[in-house]
Amino acid sequence: MRILITGAAGFIGANLVERLLTTETAVEVVGLDSVNDYYDVSLKEFRLNRLSTIAAAHPENRWTFIKGNLADKVLIEQLFADYAFDVVVNLAAQAGVRYSITNPDAYIESNILGFYNILEACRHSYDGGKQGVQHLVFASSSSVYGSNKKVPYSTEDKVDNPVSLYAATKKSNELMAHAYSKLYNIPSTGLRFFTVYGPAGRPDMAYFGFTNKLVKGEKIQIFNYGNCKRDFTYVDDIVEGVQRIIHKAPERRMGEDGLPEPAYAVYNIGNSNPESLLDFVDILQQELIRAGVLPADYYFEAHKELVPMQPGDVPTTFADTSALERDFGFKPHTSLRDGLCKFAEWYKEFYQP
Ligand SMILES: NC(=O)c1ccc[n+]([C@@H]2O[C@H](COP(=O)([O-])OP(=O)(O)OC[C@H]3O[C@@H](n4cnc5c(N)ncnc54)[C@H](O)[C@@H]3O)[C@@H](O)[C@H]2O)c1
């Protein structure tokens, strides 16, 4: 199996590559990433170095990394021509809700133009009767649910009211993939990830940013006065889910009109167990103390500030994962304490060896 993973230097991408290299046999994994500086590039380099070490220990599989931009159509076409991928997992994107307010251009370039290039390349992978791409898996986001009131969020719910440009680009990806799936019979699966966290994660996310601030003795700001709930999902659960999904593409079927029915599906991947932001920061500080990142007598209460809601944010995320369980016999299961414990231990080793 030849598989392209875009965003391979990113948090979820690198964890997925690691999982494939260590648990599959006879796979050729090609990673593409622009290694942009949206956050500290040394984290991306750390992940890529780790992948080189892992690949060296698994000669039964192949790993190739290519630095490049999804928005570069010529590069993407060349990559598909060179490797004839069986599976494509598109994780590269400009992530983050708040940054889409300050730098909207990055979202249009990576999430709209970049994703369109992937779809076009998948479409042309069948040219000349070639087998082509057998499954396109792509990252969507729980943010497509906007401020929907009904919980848990189900993939059956209407998601036409995004509250950030980021969410709008992710919903657009689902629509574009559906159209391409119908037009060109590309088996495609969109995955709505719910607040993914873990070691070597993204510093722009709350658990990581809070840790950086607490270490510096600064105050952390807890939005919506702490009345927020998030379905925190540990990265190992996410990549196990993605791996299972990679192997089971939606079936191609012909409709009564003689044209293909879209071989298309969307799933939530989330813990399905939302935690209040206040409980989350409490567990985080306990685990940071236990790992030795913060001193045992750290006076946490003096370092937290309750502030109003931010534009683009939503009060609750809560995944209905029944479709994932039904079709893949899988549901994320790592507890927040176990996951934050692993994050805190990694943080200690990386920043305070
Ligand atoms: N982490 C989460 O909580 C979460 C939640 C929902 C959805 N997602 C989605 O999952 C995917 C992976 O997220 P992540 O947390 O690993 O983010 P990440 O920022 O760590 O990884 C994304 C990677 O894509 C790369 N990239 C961005 N634009 C690119 C471009 N135009 N060309 C090539 N590479 C480019 C970046 O350099 C980065 O390394 C993204 O699509 C994100 O929107 C993540």
The ligand as a MOL file (V3000), in Angstrom:
LIG
                    3D

  0  0  0     0  0            999 V3000
M  V30 BEGIN CTAB
M  V30 COUNTS 44 48 0 0 0
M  V30 BEGIN ATOM
M  V30 1 N -5.6540 19.0520 16.7440 0
M  V30 2 C -6.9630 19.1960 16.8180 0
M  V30 3 O -7.5420 19.3320 17.9040 0
M  V30 4 C -7.8160 19.1630 15.5800 0
M  V30 5 C -9.2140 19.2090 15.7450 0
M  V30 6 C -10.0110 19.2000 14.6000 0
M  V30 7 C -9.4450 19.1030 13.3380 0
M  V30 8 N -8.0840 19.0830 13.2210 0 CHG=1
M  V30 9 C -7.5360 19.0070 11.8590 0
M  V30 10 O -6.6160 17.9250 11.8140 0
M  V30 11 C -5.5670 18.2230 10.9140 0
M  V30 12 C -4.2260 18.0800 11.5950 0
M  V30 13 O -4.2090 18.9620 12.7080 0
M  V30 14 P -2.9720 19.1040 13.6810 0
M  V30 15 O -3.5050 19.3710 15.0380 0
M  V30 16 O -2.0400 17.9720 13.4670 0 CHG=-1
M  V30 17 O -2.3520 20.4730 13.1360 0
M  V30 18 P -0.8380 20.8740 12.8160 0
M  V30 19 O -0.8720 22.3400 12.5740 0
M  V30 20 O 0.0670 20.3680 13.8830 0
M  V30 21 O -0.5310 20.0950 11.4800 0
M  V30 22 C -0.8660 20.5740 10.2020 0
M  V30 23 C 0.3930 20.5390 9.3640 0
M  V30 24 O 0.0480 20.9440 8.0470 0
M  V30 25 C 1.0910 21.7140 7.5330 0
M  V30 26 N 0.5340 22.5970 6.4970 0
M  V30 27 C -0.3210 23.6300 6.6690 0
M  V30 28 N -0.6170 24.1850 5.4890 0
M  V30 29 C 0.0680 23.4740 4.5550 0
M  V30 30 C 0.1720 23.5570 3.1530 0
M  V30 31 N -0.4850 24.4970 2.4650 0
M  V30 32 N 0.9610 22.6620 2.5120 0
M  V30 33 C 1.6350 21.6940 3.1910 0
M  V30 34 N 1.5730 21.5790 4.5210 0
M  V30 35 C 0.8030 22.4630 5.1980 0
M  V30 36 C 1.6750 22.4900 8.6930 0
M  V30 37 O 3.0320 22.8340 8.4770 0
M  V30 38 C 1.4880 21.4940 9.8420 0
M  V30 39 O 2.6920 20.7880 10.0930 0
M  V30 40 C -5.8360 19.6350 10.3840 0
M  V30 41 O -6.5400 19.5080 9.1740 0
M  V30 42 C -6.7370 20.2270 11.4470 0
M  V30 43 O -7.5540 21.2360 10.9140 0
M  V30 44 C -7.2560 19.1010 14.3000 0
M  V30 END ATOM
M  V30 BEGIN BOND
M  V30 1 1 1 2
M  V30 2 2 2 3
M  V30 3 1 2 4
M  V30 4 1 4 5
M  V30 5 2 4 44
M  V30 6 2 5 6
M  V30 7 1 6 7
M  V30 8 2 7 8
M  V30 9 1 8 9
M  V30 10 1 8 44
M  V30 11 1 9 10
M  V30 12 1 9 42
M  V30 13 1 10 11
M  V30 14 1 11 12
M  V30 15 1 11 40
M  V30 16 1 12 13
M  V30 17 1 13 14
M  V30 18 2 14 15
M  V30 19 1 14 16
M  V30 20 1 14 17
M  V30 21 1 17 18
M  V30 22 2 18 19
M  V30 23 1 18 20
M  V30 24 1 18 21
M  V30 25 1 21 22
M  V30 26 1 22 23
M  V30 27 1 23 24
M  V30 28 1 23 38
M  V30 29 1 24 25
M  V30 30 1 25 26
M  V30 31 1 25 36
M  V30 32 1 26 27
M  V30 33 1 26 35
M  V30 34 2 27 28
M  V30 35 1 28 29
M  V30 36 1 29 30
M  V30 37 2 29 35
M  V30 38 1 30 31
M  V30 39 2 30 32
M  V30 40 1 32 33
M  V30 41 2 33 34
M  V30 42 1 34 35
M  V30 43 1 36 37
M  V30 44 1 36 38
M  V30 45 1 38 39
M  V30 46 1 40 41
M  V30 47 1 40 42
M  V30 48 1 42 43
M  V30 END BOND
M  V30 END CTAB
M  END
